[in-house]
Protein backbone atom coordinates (compact mmCIF):
# COMPACT_ATOMS: atom_id res chain seq x y z
CA UNK A 1 0.00 0.00 0.00
CA UNK A 2 3.01 2.30 -0.12
CA UNK A 3 2.07 3.45 -3.62
CA UNK A 4 -1.58 4.11 -2.73
CA UNK A 5 -2.47 7.81 -3.05
CA UNK A 6 -3.98 8.84 0.27
CA UNK A 7 -4.05 12.54 -0.70
CA UNK A 8 -6.61 12.47 -3.54
CA UNK A 9 -9.08 10.41 -5.54
CA UNK A 10 -11.16 10.88 -8.68
CA UNK A 11 -14.63 9.60 -9.60
CA UNK A 12 -16.31 9.87 -13.02
CA UNK A 13 -19.83 9.25 -14.25
CA UNK A 14 -21.67 9.84 -17.53
CA UNK A 15 -25.12 11.39 -17.12
CA UNK A 16 -27.73 11.95 -19.82
CA UNK A 17 -28.95 15.38 -18.74
CA UNK A 18 -28.37 18.97 -19.88
CA UNK A 19 -25.12 20.49 -18.68
CA UNK A 20 -26.76 23.63 -17.21
CA UNK A 21 -29.07 21.43 -15.14
CA UNK A 22 -26.14 19.38 -13.81
CA UNK A 23 -24.16 22.52 -13.01
CA UNK A 24 -27.14 23.83 -11.03
CA UNK A 25 -27.31 20.46 -9.26
CA UNK A 26 -24.11 21.47 -7.47
CA UNK A 27 -24.59 25.19 -7.07
CA UNK A 28 -28.16 25.95 -6.02
CA UNK A 29 -30.18 24.86 -3.03
CA UNK A 30 -33.26 23.70 -4.92
CA UNK A 31 -31.22 21.28 -7.04
CA UNK A 32 -28.57 20.00 -4.62
CA UNK A 33 -31.27 18.93 -2.17
CA UNK A 34 -32.81 16.68 -4.85
CA UNK A 35 -29.91 14.21 -4.87
CA UNK A 36 -27.31 15.02 -2.20
CA UNK A 37 -28.45 16.91 0.87
CA UNK A 38 -31.31 17.04 3.34
CA UNK A 39 -30.75 20.77 3.72
CA UNK A 40 -28.40 23.17 1.95
CA UNK A 41 -27.76 26.83 2.52
CA UNK A 42 -25.61 28.90 0.22
CA UNK A 43 -24.66 32.33 1.57
CA UNK A 44 -23.22 35.43 -0.01
CA UNK A 45 -21.93 38.08 2.39
CA UNK A 46 -23.77 36.27 5.22
CA UNK A 47 -27.11 36.51 3.37
CA UNK A 48 -28.82 33.24 2.47
CA UNK A 49 -29.28 32.89 -1.29
CA UNK A 50 -32.69 32.13 -2.72
CA UNK A 51 -33.13 28.45 -3.57
CA UNK A 52 -32.74 29.01 -7.33
CA UNK A 53 -29.68 31.30 -7.25
CA UNK A 54 -26.38 29.75 -8.36
CA UNK A 55 -23.50 29.96 -5.90
CA UNK A 56 -20.41 31.89 -6.99
CA UNK A 57 -16.76 32.04 -5.89
CA UNK A 58 -16.52 33.41 -2.37
CA UNK A 59 -19.96 32.17 -1.34
CA UNK A 60 -20.12 29.88 1.67
CA UNK A 61 -22.32 26.91 2.40
CA UNK A 62 -23.79 24.90 5.28
CA UNK A 63 -24.85 21.37 4.32
CA UNK A 64 -26.73 18.64 6.21
CA UNK A 65 -27.41 15.03 5.14
CA UNK A 66 -30.10 12.52 5.98
CA UNK A 67 -28.91 10.13 8.68
CA UNK A 68 -26.16 12.36 10.07
CA UNK A 69 -26.25 14.99 12.78
CA UNK A 70 -23.41 17.09 11.38
CA UNK A 71 -23.14 20.30 9.41
CA UNK A 72 -20.44 20.66 6.77
CA UNK A 73 -19.37 24.27 6.31
CA UNK A 74 -17.24 25.38 3.41
CA UNK A 75 -16.60 27.88 0.66
CA UNK A 76 -17.01 27.93 -3.10
CA UNK A 77 -13.44 28.65 -4.21
CA UNK A 78 -13.97 28.66 -7.99
CA UNK A 79 -16.93 28.50 -10.35
CA UNK A 80 -17.32 29.41 -13.99
CA UNK A 81 -21.12 29.29 -14.14
CA UNK A 82 -21.29 26.39 -16.60
CA UNK A 83 -18.79 23.54 -16.44
CA UNK A 84 -16.47 23.82 -13.43
CA UNK A 85 -16.64 24.44 -9.73
CA UNK A 86 -14.37 23.92 -6.76
CA UNK A 87 -15.30 23.98 -3.09
CA UNK A 88 -13.65 23.31 0.23
CA UNK A 89 -14.84 20.13 1.92
CA UNK A 90 -13.96 18.03 4.97
CA UNK A 91 -11.72 20.67 6.49
CA UNK A 92 -9.03 21.88 4.12
CA UNK A 93 -9.74 19.41 1.32
CA UNK A 94 -10.80 20.68 -2.06
CA UNK A 95 -13.35 19.13 -4.41
CA UNK A 96 -13.19 19.91 -8.13
CA UNK A 97 -16.27 19.15 -10.22
CA UNK A 98 -15.94 19.43 -13.99
CA UNK A 99 -18.55 18.77 -16.65
CA UNK A 100 -17.81 17.89 -20.27
CA UNK A 101 -20.23 17.00 -23.05
CA UNK A 102 -19.34 13.71 -24.77
CA UNK A 103 -21.46 11.54 -27.10
CA UNK A 104 -24.79 12.93 -25.90
CA UNK A 105 -23.85 12.64 -22.22
CA UNK A 106 -22.27 14.94 -19.69
CA UNK A 107 -19.20 13.33 -18.17
CA UNK A 108 -18.86 14.55 -14.63
CA UNK A 109 -15.41 14.26 -13.06
CA UNK A 110 -15.07 14.77 -9.32
CA UNK A 111 -11.64 15.04 -7.74
CA UNK A 112 -11.18 15.41 -4.00
CA UNK A 113 -7.64 16.39 -3.08
CA UNK A 114 -5.48 18.01 -0.43
CA UNK A 115 -6.43 15.18 1.93
CA UNK A 116 -4.23 14.99 5.05
CA UNK A 117 -2.35 11.74 5.61
CA UNK A 118 -2.94 11.17 9.33
CA UNK A 119 -4.71 7.89 10.18
CA UNK A 120 -8.08 9.56 10.88
CA UNK A 121 -8.04 11.41 7.55
CA UNK A 122 -6.99 8.30 5.65
CA UNK A 123 -9.94 6.39 7.08
CA UNK A 124 -12.67 9.01 7.34
CA UNK A 125 -11.84 11.33 4.44
CA UNK A 126 -9.90 9.36 1.83
CA UNK A 127 -11.78 6.07 2.18
CA UNK A 128 -15.05 7.40 3.61
CA UNK A 129 -15.51 10.25 1.14
CA UNK A 130 -14.53 8.07 -1.83
CA UNK A 131 -17.29 5.65 -0.88
CA UNK A 132 -19.76 8.46 -0.19
CA UNK A 133 -19.09 10.26 -3.47
CA UNK A 134 -19.48 6.99 -5.39
CA UNK A 135 -22.98 6.58 -3.97
CA UNK A 136 -24.00 10.20 -4.39
CA UNK A 137 -22.78 10.41 -7.99
CA UNK A 138 -24.84 7.33 -8.77
CA UNK A 139 -27.80 9.02 -7.06
CA UNK A 140 -27.21 12.19 -9.09
CA UNK A 141 -27.42 10.08 -12.27
CA UNK A 142 -30.52 8.29 -11.04
CA UNK A 143 -32.36 11.48 -10.09
CA UNK A 144 -31.54 13.41 -13.26
CA UNK A 145 -32.01 10.53 -15.70
CA UNK A 146 -35.05 8.85 -14.20
CA UNK A 147 -36.27 10.69 -11.13
CA UNK A 148 -35.58 7.95 -8.58
CA UNK A 149 -33.85 9.16 -5.40
CA UNK A 150 -31.85 6.28 -3.90
CA UNK A 151 -31.15 7.98 -0.56
CA UNK A 152 -32.65 6.68 2.64
CA UNK A 153 -34.70 9.58 4.01
CA UNK A 154 -36.02 7.81 7.10
CA UNK A 155 -34.31 9.59 9.99
CA UNK A 156 -34.68 6.52 12.22
CA UNK A 157 -31.69 5.12 10.36
CA UNK A 158 -28.29 6.73 10.86
CA UNK A 159 -25.40 6.81 8.44
CA UNK A 160 -25.51 5.75 4.83
CA UNK A 161 -27.23 2.39 4.86
CA UNK A 162 -27.70 2.32 1.07
CA UNK A 163 -24.04 1.95 0.12
C-alpha positions as CSV (number, residue, x, y, z in Angstrom):
1,X,0.0,0.0,0.0
2,X,3.0,2.3,-0.1
3,X,2.1,3.4,-3.6
4,X,-1.6,4.1,-2.7
5,X,-2.5,7.8,-3.1
6,X,-4.0,8.8,0.3
7,X,-4.1,12.5,-0.7
8,X,-6.6,12.5,-3.5
9,X,-9.1,10.4,-5.5
10,X,-11.2,10.9,-8.7
11,X,-14.6,9.6,-9.6
12,X,-16.3,9.9,-13.0
13,X,-19.8,9.3,-14.2
14,X,-21.7,9.8,-17.5
15,X,-25.1,11.4,-17.1
16,X,-27.7,11.9,-19.8
17,X,-29.0,15.4,-18.7
18,X,-28.4,19.0,-19.9
19,X,-25.1,20.5,-18.7
20,X,-26.8,23.6,-17.2
21,X,-29.1,21.4,-15.1
22,X,-26.1,19.4,-13.8
23,X,-24.2,22.5,-13.0
24,X,-27.1,23.8,-11.0
25,X,-27.3,20.5,-9.3
26,X,-24.1,21.5,-7.5
27,X,-24.6,25.2,-7.1
28,X,-28.2,25.9,-6.0
29,X,-30.2,24.9,-3.0
30,X,-33.3,23.7,-4.9
31,X,-31.2,21.3,-7.0
32,X,-28.6,20.0,-4.6
33,X,-31.3,18.9,-2.2
34,X,-32.8,16.7,-4.9
35,X,-29.9,14.2,-4.9
36,X,-27.3,15.0,-2.2
37,X,-28.5,16.9,0.9
38,X,-31.3,17.0,3.3
39,X,-30.7,20.8,3.7
40,X,-28.4,23.2,1.9
41,X,-27.8,26.8,2.5
42,X,-25.6,28.9,0.2
43,X,-24.7,32.3,1.6
44,X,-23.2,35.4,0.0
45,X,-21.9,38.1,2.4
46,X,-23.8,36.3,5.2
47,X,-27.1,36.5,3.4
48,X,-28.8,33.2,2.5
49,X,-29.3,32.9,-1.3
50,X,-32.7,32.1,-2.7
51,X,-33.1,28.5,-3.6
52,X,-32.7,29.0,-7.3
53,X,-29.7,31.3,-7.3
54,X,-26.4,29.7,-8.4
55,X,-23.5,30.0,-5.9
56,X,-20.4,31.9,-7.0
57,X,-16.8,32.0,-5.9
58,X,-16.5,33.4,-2.4
59,X,-20.0,32.2,-1.3
60,X,-20.1,29.9,1.7
61,X,-22.3,26.9,2.4
62,X,-23.8,24.9,5.3
63,X,-24.8,21.4,4.3
64,X,-26.7,18.6,6.2
65,X,-27.4,15.0,5.1
66,X,-30.1,12.5,6.0
67,X,-28.9,10.1,8.7
68,X,-26.2,12.4,10.1
69,X,-26.3,15.0,12.8
70,X,-23.4,17.1,11.4
71,X,-23.1,20.3,9.4
72,X,-20.4,20.7,6.8
73,X,-19.4,24.3,6.3
74,X,-17.2,25.4,3.4
75,X,-16.6,27.9,0.7
76,X,-17.0,27.9,-3.1
77,X,-13.4,28.6,-4.2
78,X,-14.0,28.7,-8.0
79,X,-16.9,28.5,-10.4
80,X,-17.3,29.4,-14.0
81,X,-21.1,29.3,-14.1
82,X,-21.3,26.4,-16.6
83,X,-18.8,23.5,-16.4
84,X,-16.5,23.8,-13.4
85,X,-16.6,24.4,-9.7
86,X,-14.4,23.9,-6.8
87,X,-15.3,24.0,-3.1
88,X,-13.6,23.3,0.2
89,X,-14.8,20.1,1.9
90,X,-14.0,18.0,5.0
91,X,-11.7,20.7,6.5
92,X,-9.0,21.9,4.1
93,X,-9.7,19.4,1.3
94,X,-10.8,20.7,-2.1
95,X,-13.3,19.1,-4.4
96,X,-13.2,19.9,-8.1
97,X,-16.3,19.2,-10.2
98,X,-15.9,19.4,-14.0
99,X,-18.5,18.8,-16.6
100,X,-17.8,17.9,-20.3
101,X,-20.2,17.0,-23.1
102,X,-19.3,13.7,-24.8
103,X,-21.5,11.5,-27.1
104,X,-24.8,12.9,-25.9
105,X,-23.9,12.6,-22.2
106,X,-22.3,14.9,-19.7
107,X,-19.2,13.3,-18.2
108,X,-18.9,14.6,-14.6
109,X,-15.4,14.3,-13.1
110,X,-15.1,14.8,-9.3
111,X,-11.6,15.0,-7.7
112,X,-11.2,15.4,-4.0
113,X,-7.6,16.4,-3.1
114,X,-5.5,18.0,-0.4
115,X,-6.4,15.2,1.9
116,X,-4.2,15.0,5.0
117,X,-2.4,11.7,5.6
118,X,-2.9,11.2,9.3
119,X,-4.7,7.9,10.2
120,X,-8.1,9.6,10.9
121,X,-8.0,11.4,7.5
122,X,-7.0,8.3,5.7
123,X,-9.9,6.4,7.1
124,X,-12.7,9.0,7.3
125,X,-11.8,11.3,4.4
126,X,-9.9,9.4,1.8
127,X,-11.8,6.1,2.2
128,X,-15.0,7.4,3.6
129,X,-15.5,10.3,1.1
130,X,-14.5,8.1,-1.8
131,X,-17.3,5.7,-0.9
132,X,-19.8,8.5,-0.2
133,X,-19.1,10.3,-3.5
134,X,-19.5,7.0,-5.4
135,X,-23.0,6.6,-4.0
136,X,-24.0,10.2,-4.4
137,X,-22.8,10.4,-8.0
138,X,-24.8,7.3,-8.8
139,X,-27.8,9.0,-7.1
140,X,-27.2,12.2,-9.1
141,X,-27.4,10.1,-12.3
142,X,-30.5,8.3,-11.0
143,X,-32.4,11.5,-10.1
144,X,-31.5,13.4,-13.3
145,X,-32.0,10.5,-15.7
146,X,-35.1,8.9,-14.2
147,X,-36.3,10.7,-11.1
148,X,-35.6,7.9,-8.6
149,X,-33.9,9.2,-5.4
150,X,-31.9,6.3,-3.9
151,X,-31.1,8.0,-0.6
152,X,-32.6,6.7,2.6
153,X,-34.7,9.6,4.0
154,X,-36.0,7.8,7.1
155,X,-34.3,9.6,10.0
156,X,-34.7,6.5,12.2
157,X,-31.7,5.1,10.4
158,X,-28.3,6.7,10.9
159,X,-25.4,6.8,8.4
160,X,-25.5,5.7,4.8
161,X,-27.2,2.4,4.9
162,X,-27.7,2.3,1.1
163,X,-24.0,1.9,0.1
